[in-house]
Every structure is written in structure tokens, then in C-alpha cells.
Amino acid sequence: MSKRLRNSEVCADCSVSDPRWASVNRGVLVCDECCSVHRSLGRHSSQVRHLTHTPWPPTQLQMVQTLYNNGANSIWEHTLLDPASVMSGKRKANPQDKVHPNKADFIRAKYQMLAFVHRMPCRDDDSCTAKDLSKQLHSSVRTGNLETCLRLLSLGAQANFFHPEKGNTPLHVAAKAGQVSQAELLTVYGADPGAPDTSGYTPIDYARQAGQHDLADRLVEIQYELTDRLAFYLCGRKPDHKNGEHFVIPQLADSSVDLSELAKAAKKKLQSLSNHLFEELAMDVYDEVDRRETDAVWLATQNHSTLVTETTVVPFLPVNPEYSSTRNQGRQKLARFNAHEFATLVIDILSDAKRRQLGNSVTSPRVDNVELILKSVGSCPVDDRQDNDQPDYDSVASDEDGDLDPASGKTDRAKSLDSDLSDSPVSVQEFQEVKNALAASEAKIQQLLKVNSNLSDELRHMQKKTTKQSSIPDGDYDNTVNDAELEDSGAARRGRLRSSGWLGETGSMADLDDPEAESDGSLPSTEDVIRKTEQITKNIQELLRAAQENKHDSFVPCSERIHVAVSEMAALFPKKPRSDTVRGALRLLTSSAQRLQSECRKVAPLPESGPGQTLGPDMQLVTQQVIQCAYDIAKAAKQLVTITTKENNN
């Protein structure tokens, strides 16, 4: 939705005026700084959406507006309203407080620990169990009092509670009563629109029986929200549910490329997952889509000078304490997928979701290690060479900590995996074959990298001899620059970048991973890095404005300017930095800039297309991948600013 709620809102957490974000499940509005903390909590704590740059279902926006206007924030700050709290030193954050630690600590206490929620003392004759709260919720949803229902949900009432006497759920009651906002609130908290009552009727059926056809249509949309969101992320359109179309399966431009045997095996493994595990994987991918889309909105709405601050850093999905460590680790691995790899995974999930919906599901006992699928599903496996560049996980306990069986040498989870696999249609031998194929591929990659490194050293040695003989200053160009590149205004800069080892051509990337290579520990000044970062982010904002306005013809020149700015920034750094983190950030920076150029060139018309004909690729998919590449560049630039600032201050 493009319109704002009102012009007099204040942030629920620090009281800054004109907040631009909403926490849908908390019913509050928050400012940019506080929203950055909300994002770090994860969607299980706070589901944030931008008020103007994110598409809103009208009834969901109305629900948030109603909660905000009715003082939903008092639910989360109830005890702070007590005058005694001032005497005890408890207070909420104010606009002058720093984001870290002041605002962050307050927001975590408020929404994660629910430290200020009012909890009624239980008496012997007045039980406070979740069952009793859920029964109260069941009765309350027939009215329009949203704040009461949100308060009950905050205390532990279950949105999917099945009333034993009534034989239905709160959503059945809300749908029958035509309470649209109550239905929106319940579904935000996980209520299932397709759950049948004792008579076999769903909330959708009750809405239609009550003549609430718009509500029924909305409940159908919510029922398919996961697959709709994934499809919209890739191609910018959703199915027409009213006409019986429930799935849209986008196609990649290069989908005709034959899949490798490893990719086929991974796809087969995805299809063999039980419905429960497949749903978990799909929900995790949904959360990653939300994270990437929110990052894109951040990039489009933040001032370029603030892009390098801590308020923009949500590099992967935050830990959900209700999930196992294995699942949390798999969720965070999703951030390693580049735009093409992630799109391939999303399409595979959409295809398999449709297959399962039509009744062709292939179920098997629990296969708890889905990391194999995450690493190799689709046509592009994840690059594990980045593992040393930055930590994979965020405070996730390893399964090896405290769970190792000394007798078998395996963790409890590994033993459970072996047991489950041995009883399933997918044999242990098949699983081991895929696992061995992965190990063999990784070993082959390492071998090729070593050979490539040796060849690179020889080429560099020969190049130095040639340069000296021709009296050309060493390090200006290499033999991969062609005439077309020299005609480009940024060709000289790209030539210097290649010889400094950061463009990733002619084997120079292998040098970065050579442990025997001589390293240089000197880093550029913080001021120079910040100046180049600001230049990069200005160009990125220009690209994002073109994307928002559908000016696709501006993509290529914008990407060229970004590539030049990235080249200039990378040239500031030594050829072989000692720090693994620096190498990883530079690798992400330059590879993302190259991929950005490749994606932007896809918008050019096909040679045979004439006036009025459509472009070859799916423009929505290309635009989404362009945005993701731009975010990766900004993220890498921010990392380099942080690293150089820290090193130069030591």
C-alpha cells in the first residue's frame, strides 16, 4: 500500500516521530533504528514490513492500524505505565539513546523476554493455563475487540486451539461472524484457514456461508501465502485463486541446461522428504525470502551514508530457539546462496509443493540432515570455499557439543539419522553414494585450485618478464583485456584490478586461497575506504530507483558505474591480504559486481525482437536478482569499512 496510516505516529519503542515500519504481529509502528533491532530478533519475534515500500494486503494494514490506534503498545509496556516503575529505574528507550546497547537491550526485553507484559497472578479457583486463555480467545474473536485478543495471544493463547465442546477453532468463529481483522490477527499468529471442524467445514466455508466472500477469498490467499510469496519473489505475480489457479512456477532463462548428477540426486532427495520436513524447509526458505526482500527495502530507503552502520546488518536468518541447532544452521546456510542458486531452490520447492498438493507426494521416514539439499539442490552448488571468510552461524550450539556417544563415535542426531535412513526407502548406501560424490567433488575442486595456483604463478612470472622487456609499468594490464574493454572508460581500472588479484579472472582467485602465498598486512586508510563506499552506495541507490520506476534501460549504465566504483575500491587493498575476512569481503564485493553486470545485460532486447515486442527474460526475476546483487555489494563494502576502521584504530 502506498498510503500512510496517519501523520502523527511515533515509534513504539523510542517515541521518534514519523515511524516508517510496522511490526505486524505486535501491532506497533517503529522507526528505522528500532526496526533494525526488530529484524535481528527474527520473524518469530517480530514480523516487520515497510509502510510504503512493501505491498500490503489492505485488510492486514487495516488490522495493524486498528491495533495501533487502540493502544496495542500498552500490552508490551504494561508494567512501565506503573508509576512505581520509574522509582525502580525501569524506563523505555528515548530518541537520544544509542541503538547499541540502549535501544537494542530494551527492545529485546520488551518483545523477546516479554519483560513488561502484565501477567495476572493465578489463584486456585482461577486457572491461568494456555487452555483457559485459548478458550477466552475463542469467545473474544466473535467481537471486534482486537486488543483483547492480542493480549490473550501475548499471554500464551493458541491461535489454532480446537475447542473440545464447540468442535472448532477461533478462526472458524471469526469467519462465521465476519470479523475480518480478527481473522487477519489469528492467521498472523499461525491459525490455519484450511482446518476442518467436527463437521468437516473450514473457516473458508463458514465465511462463504455467511456471505463474506471477500473474507473467504482472503483466507484462500492466506492458505497459499507461502507458495504465493515465493512465486511473487521470483516473477512478480501471484496465482489467480478465484479462477482455480493456485500455483505459479517461474522458469529460469537457462533452465534448459542439463543438471549435473549431483544436482539430480539432490533434487531426488528433496522429493523424498516427508511432508513434515518438506514443510519445514519451505518455511525456512520463506523466511529467507522475507529477509532478502526486507534487505532490498533497506537498501532502497536508507541514506547512502548510513548503509555502513550497524543498523543494516542482518546477514542471515536469526536463531529461532524453538528450532534444533541443525535446522538453525541449515537456515543460516541459505544466505550463502547467490541469486541464481536461491532462485533455483525456490523453483524446486514450488514445483514439489504443487506435486504434493495434487496428491503425488513421495513420503519417507525422517531425514534430519537437509544440509545436503541446501548445498546442492538445483544447478549451482554453494561454494564451500567461503567457509573460512566469516562465521556460518549465530550462537548456534553444535550437535557435537555434549551429545557425542563415545561408544559409536557419533552424535545422537547422527545415530538417529542412520536409524531413520536404514528403515526408509532411501537406503544408507544411496545416501553414502551422494555423500561420497560430494566429498569427491570437493577434493577435485581443491586439486584444481592447486593446479590453477601453480599456473597462475607461472603466468605472473612470464608477464613480469614481458612487462620489463616492453618497458610498460608493472601491474597496469594483463593479457585478458581485449580491445573492447580498452574502449570502455573503466577498462584501465579493471586492468589494475585484475593484476591486483581481485577480479577473479586468469586464475588470480586461486592465489587468494594459497596458504603458501606471501601475504601483505597493510590496509588502506579508513577515510579512503569510506569515500569509495559512499561512491558505491550512491550508484546503487541510482540503480534501485531505476528498478522501482521500471527504467530497465538504465540498468546497464548503472551497473557499469558500480563496477568501476567497486574496481577502484578493491584496488585500494593489497593483492594478498593476511586476513581471511578481508579476502572474503573483497571476493564477495567483486564477484557480486561481476554478476550484477551479467544480470543487467539480460534486459537488453533480443536481436530479432522488433518494435513493440517484449523483452526476452522475465523482467521481474531479473530485477529481483539485480537487487540482491546490489545488496551483496553494499554488504561487502560495509564489512570492509568495519574491518579497516577496527584495524587502523588498533
VOTIMAR-928068 format. One record per residue (C-alpha): z, y, x. Coordinates in pm, whole numbers, plus 50000, padded with zeros to 5 digits. Each point is the difference from the previous one (the first is absolute). Example, Ala and Ser with C-alpha at 12.3 -4.5 7.8 and 13.67 -1.06 7.14 Angstrom:
<recs>
507804955051230499345034450137
</recs>
This chain:
<recs>
500005000050000499155034550130502515020249807503585005650113502994993349781501515034950012500295028750244503805001150026500854965650140502274994950298500344970250232502564975449867501394993450348500135034050175499175025649725496895014050171497755016549745496574987349891500264962950093496624982650022501024963449976501614978249734502074968550032498734980549701502814974549972502735026150060498605026249763500395028750249497805024950186500335004250377498635022750271497834989450294502904995650242502144979649763496954979949894499494989450362503434983749985499244984349659496884984350150502034984750282502294983249745497174978949859498624996149649502894977449901502255030850031497695028749911496405000349873498575033950096496815016249872498555034350067499925021649689496495014050052498224978550260500724966149843498384987449676502674995649732499944980149677500795027949747502804980649832501674992650333499935036750095501475008449659502794974850062500905016250333499895034649841502364989049723502474984750245499915030950221500515023849709502894979249866501885001150329499334965450140501185012350338503565001249867499894962049983499574997550375502435028650078502634994249732503095000250222498755030850188500295019749676503764994050004501825030650146502184975750193496994989950206499945034650159503584995650110499184966250150497165014950205497214982749807496995022049939496264996749950497465011650254498805036049999496685015950106501365010650338501064964950101497934981050253498004970649875501644977350257502794991849971501295022449716497454995949721499144964450101503624988349991500595016249662496854985349845500774965050128503535002049861498695013349669497194975249932500594969950226503774996449977500315017449659503105016650142500195027049732499144979649689502794999249740501374965049949502294994249704503184980850086499914965949835502784989349764500854965249886498585006949656496995019650121497804980150233497675018550237497734971050092496255003650037499594979449684502015025049795498165029650154496694982849922501034995149638500785037249978496575007250148498434976949742501555021149723499325033950157496244997050056499265002849628501055036950029498505028250205503035004550225498434993150338502955012350204502344974249844497604971850085499545012750355503785001350041500314964049880497234989050237501755017950286503184980349926498214966550011498444993949658496964977150024496695013049865498784964249936503224988849830499324973949730502465004849715501304965449902500655009449634497025023249943497594978050191498115028650171500185025750281500675037749999496265005950041499304981149677502445023449823498555031750154496414989549919500864991649639501765033749962497095018850159502195014050278497315007550259502265016250261502554972149971497214974950060498885019550308503565000650138500554962949939496734990350169500815021950300503134978750034497984967949976499764991449631497144975949928497565011149725498714964349968503354982649948500124981149667502955000149762501264969249815497095003649757497445001550279499215037249955499815024350294500955036950005496245007149987499794980549673502915019349850498475033550098496744990849827501834987349690501845033449983496725019250019500855013050349496574992750143500245025050287503314984250103498454965349977497095010950221502445015150250502054967850011496814980650076499325024150288503534994450129499544962449973497025002650239501455028550206500084980550325496364989150002498865033249850501745019250280498454978150269496525003849853500365037649957501165003150360496734984850122497335012049760501535027949790499604983449661502054977849770499004972949753499235008749638502824980249840499105011549649496694981650030501494968750151499295008050365503214992950192498854997650362497825020450234499124982450327498575025150253497544988450265499955010750363496695012350139500024972550263501314972549773496894979450072501234993050354500974963550041503734994450030501374982850306501534965449966503435015650057499425025349724498824972849763503124979750077502205030149933498225006849672500504963949900503685003150086500245030949780498484980949710502414971050049503105021749970502204993349701499805025949724503455012750091499125005650367496645014949909501755025049771502375009550282497115005950240498105020249737503085021749933500425006150372496365010750031500535022749696502925016650180497845004650310497255016049789502615023949860501205008250353496475006950124499065021149699503215020150029499315005150371496555013249911501565024749756502445010950271497115006350235498195020649737502995020949886502025007050315499405029650225498314988650321502845013050216502494977349819498004968150038501724992350329503535002949861502244971049909499525006649628496604982850001500924967150165499944969149776497984977550232500474967949800501744987349690503775005450010502284969849991500934987149655503444983650036499294977249704497174983050191500284974650279499475011250357496774979750012498605018449701501085033950133498314992650331496814989549824500085031749790500275021850307497134981250168497735013649725500115034350167498134985150300496884993549790497295026050050498085012849699497374972350005502484971950055502285012549726497105004449757498964964050068503514987649924500175020549679496654986149880501114964450073503185005649798498085015349710497544970949998502754974150006502025018549734497004998549770499524963150076503634992249922499915021049683497054979649874502004968050047498434987250321503125003650209500754976050283503744995950038501954983850279503644997950105501535029550181498265011250318502425026150126498115011550307497235022249861499635018450331497044977150081498205014549699501005035550085498684995850353496624985049926498995002849635496555015249953497475006350273502145019550249503244985950147502775023750101500065009950365503204984850139499495017850331501695030049847503284981149978501355016450313499115035349898502655005549734502674979949819498734978249717503015001249777502595024649876503494985150020498884965749882502164971250119498074972150167500144965149854500924988550347503315018849990502754975849907497804975349808498724978150283500754963149965500894987250350499094964549903496455007249893499355032050190498745016349681501265027149773501084992049646496905017549872497754980350235501584967249890499565010149637496375008350073499384966050157501674982649708498045019249741496694994950176500514962850040500334996049623497115022649909496254994249962499595020450319501074976250275501945008550313496994989150202497785025349823502555027250052500314990950368496215000750041499865035649872503015009350212498414984350309496765018249926501925032649998501654992050333496704989550155498325032049881502785021450143499824981450333496235004850010500415037149929502465003750285497644981350233497075022249903502145030950049500844988850352496344993850081499105033349843502635017150212498554985850320496485010449901501295034649918501525003450347496694990250159498035024249782502405028150082499714992450371496205000449982500075032049796502115017850262497494990750270497125012449788501825032249918500745007850360496394993550103498625022949732502675027050061501005000349635503705007849944501884967749940501074992549643497585022349805497734973849842499384962950002496864979749945500654994949628499145035949904496485001749868497715030049955500905004349635503675003250090499255025850268498285021749741503215000149795502375028950068502864975850059498154975850229501525012950322503494996649858499254964649883498704991450346503245011850160501944980449742498134968050078500685003050370503675006949931500194966749821500705010349640496734997249809500104962450006496464994050132498664980950302503164979550029502325028950076502464989449731500694968350195501275021450288502805012749781501354965149944499684988750363503584995750129498785001950359498245033349953501495030350171501765022349747500455037549990503225013049847499095037149980499615013549646498465032949887502155029249892501395000049647498335033349927496544986550084500504969249784501275020449705497065023850031497504971549992501874983249715499795031649790496265001250069499654963849886502025004949681498095031449905496774980250019501604971649805501035023649722496435013049983498794964049964502544992749727499015030949805496414987950014501154965949873501945015649712497015021349901497554970750041498055019250266498854968450172497345017850203502835016950192501484966950117497804995250307500435035150151503744998849928500334966150168498065012850302502415029250039502964976649967498504976750260499535028650244503585011949944501314964750048497964996750320501475032050137503534989049916499584965250148498535015250318503355017450058501664966450066499734978950315497594971150017502734973650021503305012649863503054979750085501375001249648498854973049757500745024049716497695026550143497224974550046500444987649644499935035149853496915009550200498294967749899500735007049633498865036250037496644992750159499134968449809500775017449670497795029350098497144976150078500484981549674500165033049812496585009350135498644966049902501365003049645498745035749956496484990150104499884975949705499655029249758496535008450130497224991349748498084968250060496595005650169498074987949697502025019949743498285029249834501165030949811502554992549733500704964750124503574989250064501444994250344500084964950139503734993850052502835002249749501085036150051503524995049869500584971450241498555019550293502115030449911503174979149986499304984950340499205034450143503385012649877501784970250155498285005650336500975036749988503614990749936500004975650294498745027950225502715024149882502664973150041498914992350357499925037150088503525003849865501174970850213498545015850313501725033249925503334982249954499594979750320498985029450222502755021949858502614973750075498694992450350499585036250103503505008849883501584972250207
</recs>
